């Protein structure tokens, strides 16, 4: 699992619910800018990972499990396995 996988999971789950990323954030009780592209890297250019709290807010709002969320992440890495 990579930084990009997690962020793409957020984007994809928002699309699944016909929401923008800011709409998903609001639905999850988070600030509407939480999932902005500009917040995916730190000022020094290093990756900014969403917190477990942030992911938990999304899971709770959508009534899905972490396993369900993982299905929305890209599956192109050499060690990744398709989750059914």
N, C-alpha and C positions, 0 to 999 in steps of 0.2 A: 504494500500500500504506500502510495506516495502522496506528497502534498497536493499535487494536481489531482490525483484520484479523489481525495476527500472533497476538494472544492468542486470538481465536476459532479460528484455525487449530490452536492447541495444544489447545483444548477439543474441537474436532471430531475431531482425530486420536485423542485419548484415547477419545472415544465410539466411533469406528470400531473400536478395539481392545477395546471393552467394559471400559475402565478409567476410574477417576476420574482427575482431574488429579494427585492425589498418587500414585496407582498408576503413572501414566505417568512421573512424576518418579523414583520408586524404580526402575522398570524401566530408566530411562535413566542410572542411577547418580548421580542428583542427590538432594539433600535433599528429603524428602517435602513440604515447604512451599514449594518453589520456584515452583510455579504457583498458589499461593493468590491469591484475589482481592485480598487486602490488600497483596500485593506488586506489584500492577500499576500503582500510583502511588507516587510519592515522598512523603515527609512534607510537602513544600510543595505537593502536589497535582499536580505535573507528571507526565507519563507516564513510567513505568519500562518500558523496552523489554527483552525478554529478550536476553541476549548471544548472539553468534554461537556461542560455546562451548556454551551451553545448547541452542540449536537443533541444533547438530551432535550433541550427545549423544542427542537425540531421534531424529534421522535415523539415526544408527548403530544405536541400539537396535532400531528398527523396520525397519531395512534398506530405507529409502526415500530418494529423492533430494530435493533442495530443490524441484525441479519437482513432485514428487509432493506434498510438503507444501503447496505453493502452491495445490493443488487443494482443500485443506481450508479455505482462507481465504474469507471472504465476497466476493461478486463484485458489490457494489452501487455502487461508485464510478463516476464518469463516464468515467474513463480505464482502468478495469480491463477485462481481456479474459478470457473463459472459457478455461481451459487444459484441453486434452483429452489 
